[in-house]
Structure formats: structure tokens, C-alpha cells
Amino acid sequence: MTTHLALASSVIFVIVLALPILFHLTRYVGARSDNERKNEPYESGVGLTHTESFDTFNIKFYVVGIVFLLFDVEVLFLFPWAINLRDLGLFGMVEMFVFIGILVAGLIYVYRSNILKWA
């Protein structure tokens, strides 16, 4: 018990006393470089103009993102099913085939409606 107490007190000492002392010490000892470039909002040195902040994306980017998320989230359902396949038995197999069938139907709909065509 005494070793745990010694370890805990050492950790508390480091957190409460040593870290703040080191942070304040670096403030006074460390080199400072105040220049005009350091105060710029972007590291590249290119400032943000008014027109750059209001550019819009084509709606197809959003549609592709949503379709990706839908088919990516389904993987979250496939992993637990694959791990517990033996415990679920035939019922679990049928249920997952129904789920995959719905996903394939959605993929066919996306393909036939030309959602992913860029031109």
C-alpha cells in the first residue's frame, strides 16, 4: 500500500507543481519572435479575401458524400453480424441477406438514376 501511496503522491506532485512551473519557465526563458508574419491569420501568408469564403460547391459533391455515408455506415452493421454469425444461425443469415438486398436495391437505384455521373 505504501508503494501505491508514494506513486500517487509523486504523480500529484508532478501535475500540481512541476508542470505549471515548467510552463511559466518557458515563457520567461524561451526565445520570442514577434514579427508581422507571425500575426497573419494563415501560415501560408495568403490572406482570406471576401470572395474566397463564400464559394459554393456543386451539389453533386454533397450527393456523393451522402451516398458514401449511407454505404459506409452499413459496414458498421456487417462487422458485428460477421462476428456473431454462428450464434445467430439461419435467422441471422436471412436477416442480413435482407439487409444486403435492400442495400443492393439502393445501389441499383443510385446507378440507374445517374446520380454519380459528373457530365
N, C-alpha and C positions, 0 to 999 in steps of 0.2 A: 504494500500500500504506500509505503514511503517513496518508492521509485516513481509511482504514478503521480504523487503529490509534487515531487521535485520536477518532473517533466511538465506538469501542468503549470507550475509556478514559473518555470523558465519560458514557456510559450507565452504566458500572460505578460511577463516582463518584456519580452521582445515586442509584442504587439503594442502594449501600452506605453512603453518608454523609448525603446530603441528606434522604432520606425519613425515616430514624429521627430525625434532628434536628427535622424539622418535626412529626412525631407527638408527640415529647416537648415541644416548644414549645407546641403547642396544649393540652396537659394543664395547663401552668402559666399560660398567658395567657388561655385561654378561660374564659367565664363558667360557673359551676356553679349548678345549681338542684336541690338536694336537698329534696324535699318528699314528703309521704305519697302523693300521687297518682302520682308517678313510679315509686314502688316497687310499684305494683299490677301483677298479672300480665297484665292485659289493658288495651289502650289505651282501650277504651270505658268503663272504670271498673266494668263489671259483672263481679263475681267469679263463678267457676265453682262451682256447687253440686254436691253429690254425685249428685243425680238427673239432671242435665243430661249428665253424662259417660257415663252408661250407657243412654241412649236407643237403641233399636234401629230400624233401617229396615225397611220392608216388604220381603219377599223379591222382590217384583216389580221393585224398583229394581235389584237385583243381576242379575236375569234380563235386563232391558232393557240393562244395562251390558255383559253378556257377549255378547248378540246384536249390540249395536253394535260391540264389539271384533272379533267374527268378520267382520262385513261391512265393517268399516273396514280390517282387515288385508288383505283381498282386493284393495283398491285398490293396495297395495304391489306386488302381483303383476301388476296390469294396466298400470301405468306402464312397466316395462321391456319388457313384451310389445309395447305400442304403439310404443315407440321402435324396437325391433328387428323389427318386423313384416315388412318387406321382406326382411331377411336370413333369417328363419325360413321363409318360404314357406308352402306349403299345409299342411305338417306342423304348424307353429306355430299356424296358424289353427285347425286341427281340435283341437289340444290345448287351446287357450284356449276354444274353444266347449264342449268337455267340461267344463272348469273352471267356466265360467259356468253351464253346465247344472246342475252339482252345487250351485252357489250358489243358483240359482233354485229347485231342489228343496228346499233348506233353507229358503228364504224362504217357499215354499208351505206347508211343514210348520209353520213358526212361525205363519203366518197362520191355518191351519186348526185348530191346537191352541189358539187363543185366548190365546197367551202374552202378547201385547201389549194385551189388553183390561184395563182398570182396574176396571170394575164387576163 
